[in-house]
């Protein structure tokens, strides 16, 4: 009805009515009394029309503007406002509609911000995420998932999960999650041409406000590093047991023989010597394990002092020269400058050099060569140990610094090695914020290079 109340239409009606009355009066030759009556009725009609127009401007038009504003709000346009200069209750209604629009606009902005923040967290998560609805269609995948499985978002979103995700363990996890409506965990290995990744997938059901299943979310964790640590832990326990078993068995066996008696003095001394040597071996292994344990603490104690490299060489060179001479190996030292110095733990630095040089001598045959070269390189002091020994296979180099890892099992034990020396070297270098590299070739020799900073950066309290 409100569309009928427009000024042009009302004016048009007034004109038609006046024309009918005047034309009728002329044709019927009405009396003055009738004409006056008609004029009065016309004036009344005009007054009524003016009143109607006033009501329209005062009430109907503001209601129309308010209704249009509410329609726009319903459609999601929160920028709309009522600008009609209404009065009274209509003014109050317009003010409240504008206030509602402002509140909805602020809520919309806050929701957009929260949605963007949530998406940022999802896409930057270190775990792969997949959102699947109750019909099996994918609605969301994050960057980590795309990194794990490749392709783009458009290859997954809007598709059924079993058509675009080529992995039976994931399919099984989704099916179990929908079937039992509870968290389901599974594990699989994903192989590629470059490497092998271990993935743990967890499916979690999503319920609506009526507690009805509404979909599922998949979380995929890359647990490759955890698997490696688990393997290293198992290997470590097995290796410790194996390393300690041999000397302890020897000690136990020879001690039992001694207790039985019936041995001459020479045999008794021989057995006691074996027990003594094996006990020393156990002591060395335990000592090295304790050293590693201290170095692996979160904040290991390191006594940094100013060290003159030439003085360190004065202390360790006689030991290595004696070992080399016994095997008929040429040992040389190349100190590129007499004033080389650095800030480090003196005992730990000696341990690095002794471990690497002793290994070089032990794994170099007679008439071979071992060389220690020391020089400066930017902010580091470089210790380079080169030998002409048996060398190391390239496949063994990545595991070289693991505990108890030996390239040559039998020879390492025969030389008295515990298999912990290189692990200790690595940890000492790390607590000094340095680095160690290995370059080796089978039957041609090896080169270990240690870089230690000249200056120690003190941590702020």
C-alpha positions as CSV (number, residue, x, y, z in Angstrom):
1,X,0.0,0.0,0.0
2,X,2.8,2.4,0.8
3,X,3.8,2.5,-2.9
4,X,0.5,4.3,-3.7
5,X,1.3,7.2,-1.4
6,X,3.5,9.2,-3.8
7,X,3.2,12.9,-4.5
8,X,2.8,12.7,-8.3
9,X,0.0,10.2,-8.0
10,X,-1.9,12.3,-5.4
11,X,-1.5,15.5,-7.4
12,X,-2.7,13.7,-10.5
13,X,-5.8,12.5,-8.6
14,X,-6.6,16.0,-7.3
15,X,-6.4,17.4,-10.8
16,X,-8.8,14.8,-12.1
17,X,-11.4,15.3,-9.3
18,X,-11.3,19.1,-9.7
19,X,-11.7,18.7,-13.5
20,X,-14.7,16.4,-13.0
21,X,-16.4,18.6,-10.5
22,X,-15.9,21.9,-12.5
23,X,-17.0,20.2,-15.8
24,X,-20.0,18.7,-14.2
25,X,-21.0,22.1,-12.7
26,X,-20.8,23.9,-16.0
27,X,-22.7,21.3,-17.9
28,X,-25.5,21.0,-15.4
29,X,-25.8,24.8,-14.9
30,X,-25.7,24.4,-11.2
31,X,-26.7,27.2,-8.9
32,X,-24.2,29.3,-6.9
33,X,-25.2,27.3,-3.8
34,X,-24.1,24.1,-5.4
35,X,-20.9,25.6,-6.7
36,X,-20.0,26.9,-3.3
37,X,-20.7,23.5,-1.8
38,X,-18.5,21.9,-4.4
39,X,-15.8,24.4,-3.7
40,X,-15.9,23.7,0.0
41,X,-15.7,19.9,-0.7
42,X,-12.8,20.5,-3.0
43,X,-11.0,22.6,-0.3
44,X,-11.7,19.8,2.2
45,X,-10.3,17.3,-0.2
46,X,-7.1,19.4,-0.7
47,X,-6.7,19.8,3.0
48,X,-7.1,16.0,3.4
49,X,-4.5,15.5,0.7
50,X,-2.0,17.8,2.4
51,X,-2.6,15.9,5.7
52,X,-1.9,12.6,3.9
53,X,1.2,14.0,2.3
54,X,2.4,15.3,5.7
55,X,1.8,11.8,7.3
56,X,3.7,10.2,4.4
57,X,6.7,12.5,4.8
58,X,6.6,12.3,8.6
59,X,6.0,8.5,9.1
60,X,5.6,6.5,5.9
61,X,8.8,7.7,4.2
62,X,11.1,7.1,7.3
63,X,9.6,3.6,7.7
64,X,10.3,2.9,4.1
65,X,13.9,4.1,4.5
66,X,14.3,2.0,7.7
67,X,12.9,-1.1,6.0
68,X,15.3,-0.7,3.1
69,X,18.2,-0.3,5.6
70,X,17.1,-3.5,7.5
71,X,16.9,-5.4,4.1
72,X,20.5,-4.4,3.4
73,X,21.7,-5.5,6.8
74,X,20.0,-8.9,6.3
75,X,21.9,-9.2,3.0
76,X,25.2,-8.6,4.9
77,X,25.8,-5.0,4.0
78,X,26.8,-3.6,7.4
79,X,28.0,-0.3,6.0
80,X,24.4,0.9,5.3
81,X,22.9,3.7,7.5
82,X,19.5,5.4,7.9
83,X,20.1,9.1,7.0
84,X,16.4,10.3,6.9
85,X,15.9,13.3,9.3
86,X,13.0,11.7,11.3
87,X,11.6,12.9,14.6
88,X,10.1,11.2,17.6
89,X,9.8,7.5,17.7
90,X,11.1,7.2,14.1
91,X,14.2,9.1,15.0
92,X,14.8,6.6,17.9
93,X,14.2,3.7,15.5
94,X,16.7,5.1,13.0
95,X,19.3,5.7,15.7
96,X,18.9,2.0,16.9
97,X,19.1,0.7,13.4
98,X,22.3,2.7,12.8
99,X,23.7,1.5,16.1
100,X,22.9,-2.1,15.2
101,X,24.6,-1.6,11.8
102,X,27.8,-0.3,13.5
103,X,27.8,-3.2,16.0
104,X,27.4,-5.7,13.2
105,X,30.1,-4.1,11.2
106,X,32.5,-4.3,14.2
107,X,31.6,-7.9,14.8
108,X,32.1,-8.7,11.1
109,X,35.6,-7.0,11.3
110,X,36.5,-8.9,14.4
111,X,35.3,-12.2,12.9
112,X,37.4,-11.5,9.8
113,X,40.5,-10.8,11.9
114,X,39.9,-14.0,14.0
115,X,39.4,-16.0,10.8
116,X,42.6,-14.7,9.3
117,X,44.5,-15.4,12.5
118,X,43.1,-19.0,12.6
119,X,44.0,-19.6,9.0
120,X,47.5,-18.2,9.7
121,X,47.9,-20.7,12.6
122,X,46.5,-23.5,10.5
123,X,48.7,-22.9,7.4
124,X,51.9,-22.3,9.5
125,X,51.4,-25.4,11.7
126,X,54.2,-27.9,11.6
127,X,51.5,-30.6,11.3
128,X,49.5,-31.4,8.2
129,X,45.7,-30.6,8.6
130,X,42.8,-31.8,6.5
131,X,39.1,-31.0,7.2
132,X,36.5,-33.4,5.8
133,X,32.7,-33.1,6.0
134,X,30.2,-35.8,6.8
135,X,29.9,-36.8,3.1
136,X,33.7,-37.2,2.7
137,X,34.4,-34.0,0.8
138,X,37.6,-32.1,1.7
139,X,37.1,-28.4,2.8
140,X,40.5,-27.4,4.0
141,X,44.2,-28.5,3.6
142,X,47.1,-26.5,5.0
143,X,50.6,-25.9,3.6
144,X,52.3,-28.6,5.6
145,X,49.9,-31.2,4.1
146,X,50.6,-29.9,0.6
147,X,54.4,-30.1,1.4
148,X,54.0,-33.7,2.5
149,X,51.8,-34.9,-0.4
150,X,52.4,-32.3,-3.2
151,X,49.8,-30.8,-5.6
152,X,47.8,-27.6,-4.9
153,X,44.7,-26.7,-2.8
154,X,42.4,-27.0,-5.8
155,X,43.5,-30.6,-6.3
156,X,42.0,-31.5,-2.9
157,X,39.3,-28.9,-1.8
158,X,35.8,-29.9,-3.0
159,X,36.9,-33.5,-3.8
160,X,36.2,-36.8,-2.0
161,X,39.1,-37.7,0.2
162,X,39.5,-41.2,-1.2
163,X,39.7,-39.9,-4.8
164,X,42.5,-37.4,-4.3
165,X,44.5,-38.8,-1.3
166,X,46.4,-41.9,-2.5
167,X,47.1,-43.6,0.9
168,X,45.3,-46.6,2.3
169,X,46.3,-45.8,5.9
170,X,44.7,-42.4,5.7
171,X,41.5,-43.9,4.1
172,X,41.4,-46.4,7.0
173,X,41.8,-43.7,9.6
174,X,39.0,-41.6,8.1
175,X,36.7,-44.7,8.0
176,X,37.5,-45.7,11.5
177,X,36.9,-42.1,12.8
178,X,33.4,-42.0,11.1
179,X,32.5,-45.5,12.2
180,X,33.5,-45.3,15.9
181,X,33.1,-41.5,16.3
182,X,36.3,-41.2,18.4
183,X,39.9,-40.3,17.9
184,X,41.8,-42.9,15.8
185,X,45.6,-43.0,15.4
186,X,47.6,-44.8,12.7
187,X,51.1,-44.7,11.3
188,X,52.6,-45.1,7.8
189,X,55.9,-44.6,6.0
190,X,56.0,-42.4,2.9
191,X,58.9,-43.1,0.6
192,X,60.2,-40.8,-2.1
193,X,63.2,-40.7,-4.4
194,X,65.1,-38.5,-1.9
195,X,64.3,-39.9,1.5
196,X,61.9,-41.8,3.7
197,X,59.5,-40.0,6.0
198,X,57.6,-41.5,9.0
199,X,54.1,-40.0,9.4
200,X,51.6,-40.4,12.2
201,X,48.0,-39.6,11.3
202,X,45.3,-38.8,13.9
203,X,41.6,-38.6,13.0
204,X,39.3,-36.7,15.3
205,X,35.5,-36.5,14.8
206,X,33.6,-33.2,14.7
207,X,30.2,-32.9,16.2
208,X,27.5,-30.2,15.8
209,X,25.4,-28.5,18.5
210,X,23.0,-31.5,18.5
211,X,26.0,-33.9,19.1
212,X,25.6,-35.4,15.7
213,X,28.7,-36.3,13.6
214,X,29.4,-33.4,11.2
215,X,32.8,-34.4,9.8
216,X,36.4,-35.1,10.8
217,X,39.7,-33.4,11.0
218,X,43.0,-35.3,10.2
219,X,46.2,-34.2,11.8
220,X,49.4,-35.6,10.3
221,X,52.7,-35.5,12.2
222,X,56.1,-35.9,10.7
223,X,57.8,-38.1,13.3
224,X,60.9,-39.0,11.2
225,X,63.3,-37.3,13.7
226,X,61.6,-39.0,16.7
227,X,62.0,-42.4,14.9
228,X,65.7,-41.6,14.4
229,X,66.1,-40.7,18.1
230,X,64.3,-43.9,19.1
231,X,66.6,-46.0,16.9
232,X,69.6,-44.2,18.3
233,X,68.4,-44.8,21.8
234,X,67.9,-48.5,21.2
235,X,71.3,-48.8,19.5
236,X,72.9,-47.0,22.4
237,X,71.4,-49.3,25.0
238,X,72.4,-52.4,22.9
239,X,75.9,-51.0,22.3
240,X,76.5,-50.1,26.0
241,X,75.4,-53.6,27.0
242,X,77.7,-55.2,24.3
243,X,80.7,-53.0,25.2
244,X,80.4,-53.7,28.9
245,X,79.6,-57.4,28.5
246,X,82.9,-58.4,27.0
247,X,85.3,-57.0,29.7
248,X,82.9,-57.9,32.5
249,X,82.7,-61.5,31.2
250,X,86.5,-61.6,31.1
251,X,86.8,-60.3,34.6
252,X,84.2,-62.7,35.9
253,X,85.8,-65.7,34.2
254,X,89.4,-65.1,35.2
255,X,88.4,-64.2,38.8
256,X,86.5,-67.5,39.0
257,X,89.5,-69.4,37.7
258,X,91.7,-67.7,40.3
259,X,89.3,-68.6,43.1
260,X,89.5,-72.3,42.1
261,X,93.3,-72.2,42.7
262,X,95.7,-74.8,41.2
263,X,97.5,-72.1,39.3
264,X,101.2,-71.4,39.3
265,X,102.6,-67.9,40.0
266,X,103.1,-67.0,36.4
267,X,99.5,-67.9,35.4
268,X,98.2,-66.0,38.4
269,X,100.0,-62.9,37.4
270,X,98.8,-63.3,33.8
271,X,95.2,-63.6,34.9
272,X,95.5,-60.7,37.3
273,X,97.0,-58.6,34.5
274,X,94.0,-59.4,32.2
275,X,91.5,-58.5,35.0
276,X,93.4,-55.3,35.5
277,X,93.3,-54.3,31.8
278,X,89.6,-55.2,31.4
279,X,88.7,-53.2,34.5
280,X,90.6,-50.3,33.1
281,X,88.6,-50.7,29.9
282,X,85.3,-50.6,31.8
283,X,86.5,-47.5,33.6
284,X,87.3,-45.7,30.4
285,X,83.9,-46.6,28.9
286,X,82.1,-45.3,32.0
287,X,84.3,-42.2,32.1
288,X,83.5,-41.4,28.5
289,X,79.8,-41.9,29.1
290,X,79.9,-39.6,32.1
291,X,81.7,-37.0,29.9
292,X,79.0,-37.3,27.2
293,X,76.3,-37.0,29.8
294,X,77.8,-33.7,31.1
295,X,78.2,-32.3,27.7
296,X,74.6,-33.1,26.7
297,X,73.1,-31.2,29.6
298,X,71.2,-28.0,28.7
299,X,73.8,-25.7,30.1
300,X,77.1,-27.7,30.4
301,X,79.8,-26.2,32.5
302,X,82.6,-24.9,30.3
303,X,85.6,-22.9,31.7
304,X,86.5,-20.5,28.9
305,X,90.0,-19.0,29.2
306,X,92.4,-17.4,26.8
307,X,94.6,-20.1,25.3
308,X,97.8,-19.9,23.4
309,X,97.7,-22.7,20.8
310,X,101.5,-23.2,20.8
311,X,101.3,-24.1,24.6
312,X,98.5,-26.7,23.9
313,X,100.7,-28.3,21.2
314,X,103.6,-28.4,23.7
315,X,101.4,-30.5,26.0
316,X,99.9,-33.0,23.5
317,X,102.6,-33.4,20.9
318,X,104.9,-35.7,23.0
319,X,102.0,-38.1,23.5
320,X,101.1,-38.4,19.8
321,X,104.8,-38.5,18.8
322,X,105.3,-41.5,21.1
323,X,102.2,-43.3,19.7
324,X,103.3,-42.6,16.1
325,X,106.9,-43.7,16.7
326,X,105.7,-47.0,18.0
327,X,103.8,-47.7,14.8
328,X,106.5,-46.2,12.5
329,X,104.3,-43.3,11.4
330,X,105.5,-39.9,10.5
331,X,103.8,-37.2,12.6
332,X,104.1,-33.5,11.6
333,X,102.7,-30.3,12.9
334,X,102.2,-27.2,10.7
335,X,101.5,-24.2,12.9
336,X,100.9,-21.4,10.4
337,X,101.4,-18.6,13.0
338,X,103.1,-18.5,16.4
339,X,100.6,-16.1,17.9
340,X,97.4,-18.0,17.3
341,X,95.1,-17.9,20.3
342,X,91.4,-18.4,21.2
343,X,89.0,-18.5,24.1
344,X,88.0,-22.1,25.0
345,X,88.1,-24.7,27.7
346,X,91.7,-25.9,27.8
347,X,91.0,-29.5,28.9
348,X,88.2,-29.9,26.3
349,X,90.5,-28.5,23.5
350,X,93.2,-31.0,24.5
351,X,90.6,-33.8,24.4
352,X,89.5,-32.9,20.9
353,X,93.0,-32.9,19.5
354,X,94.0,-36.1,21.4
355,X,90.9,-38.0,20.3
356,X,91.3,-37.1,16.6
357,X,95.1,-37.5,16.5
358,X,94.9,-40.8,18.4
359,X,92.3,-42.1,15.9
360,X,94.5,-40.9,13.0
361,X,97.5,-42.9,14.3
362,X,95.4,-46.0,15.2
363,X,93.8,-46.2,11.7
364,X,97.0,-45.4,9.7
365,X,99.3,-48.4,8.8
366,X,103.0,-48.4,9.3
367,X,105.1,-45.9,7.2
368,X,102.0,-43.8,6.9
369,X,101.7,-40.1,7.7
370,X,99.6,-38.0,10.1
371,X,99.6,-34.2,10.0
372,X,98.2,-31.5,12.2
373,X,97.7,-28.1,10.5
374,X,96.6,-25.1,12.6
375,X,95.7,-21.8,11.1
376,X,93.3,-18.8,11.3
377,X,90.2,-18.4,9.1
378,X,88.1,-15.3,9.6
379,X,86.7,-15.5,13.2
380,X,87.7,-19.1,13.6
381,X,90.9,-21.1,14.5
382,X,91.1,-24.1,12.2
383,X,92.5,-27.5,13.4
384,X,93.0,-29.8,10.4
385,X,94.0,-33.5,11.1
386,X,95.0,-35.4,8.0
387,X,96.1,-39.1,7.7
388,X,96.9,-41.6,5.0
389,X,95.0,-44.4,6.8
390,X,92.3,-46.8,5.8
391,X,89.7,-44.1,5.1
392,X,86.0,-44.1,5.6
393,X,83.2,-45.1,3.3
394,X,80.9,-42.2,2.3
395,X,77.9,-44.1,3.6
396,X,79.4,-44.3,7.0
397,X,80.3,-40.6,7.4
398,X,76.7,-39.4,8.4
399,X,76.8,-41.8,11.4
400,X,80.4,-41.3,12.3
401,X,79.7,-39.1,15.3
402,X,77.1,-41.4,16.8
403,X,77.9,-43.2,20.1
404,X,79.6,-46.5,19.7
405,X,79.5,-46.3,16.0
406,X,82.6,-47.9,14.5
407,X,83.7,-48.1,10.9
408,X,86.0,-51.1,11.7
409,X,84.6,-53.0,14.7
410,X,87.4,-55.4,15.3
411,X,90.2,-53.0,14.7
412,X,88.6,-50.3,16.9
413,X,88.5,-52.7,19.9
414,X,92.0,-53.9,19.3
415,X,93.3,-50.4,19.5
416,X,91.5,-49.8,22.8
417,X,88.8,-47.5,21.4
418,X,85.4,-47.2,23.2
419,X,83.5,-45.9,20.2
420,X,82.7,-42.7,22.1
421,X,85.6,-40.5,21.1
422,X,84.1,-38.9,18.0
423,X,80.8,-38.4,19.8
424,X,82.7,-36.5,22.6
425,X,84.5,-34.4,20.0
426,X,81.2,-33.4,18.3
427,X,79.6,-32.3,21.6
428,X,82.7,-30.4,22.8
429,X,82.8,-28.5,19.4
430,X,79.0,-27.8,19.7
431,X,79.3,-26.3,23.3
432,X,82.0,-24.1,21.9
433,X,79.7,-22.9,19.0
434,X,82.1,-24.4,16.5
435,X,81.8,-27.0,13.7
436,X,83.5,-30.1,12.6
437,X,83.7,-31.6,9.0
438,X,84.9,-34.9,7.6
439,X,86.4,-35.6,4.2
440,X,87.5,-39.2,3.5
441,X,88.1,-41.8,0.9
442,X,88.5,-45.5,1.3
443,X,92.2,-46.7,1.4
444,X,93.4,-43.1,0.8
445,X,93.0,-41.5,4.2
446,X,90.8,-39.0,6.1
447,X,90.7,-35.3,7.0
448,X,88.9,-34.0,10.1
449,X,88.6,-30.2,10.3
450,X,87.5,-28.5,13.5
451,X,86.6,-24.8,13.5
452,X,86.5,-23.1,16.9
453,X,85.6,-19.4,17.4
454,X,88.4,-17.1,18.5
455,X,86.2,-15.2,20.9
456,X,83.5,-16.6,23.2
457,X,80.3,-14.6,23.3
458,X,79.1,-14.3,26.9
459,X,75.4,-14.9,27.5
460,X,73.6,-12.0,29.1
461,X,72.3,-12.8,32.6
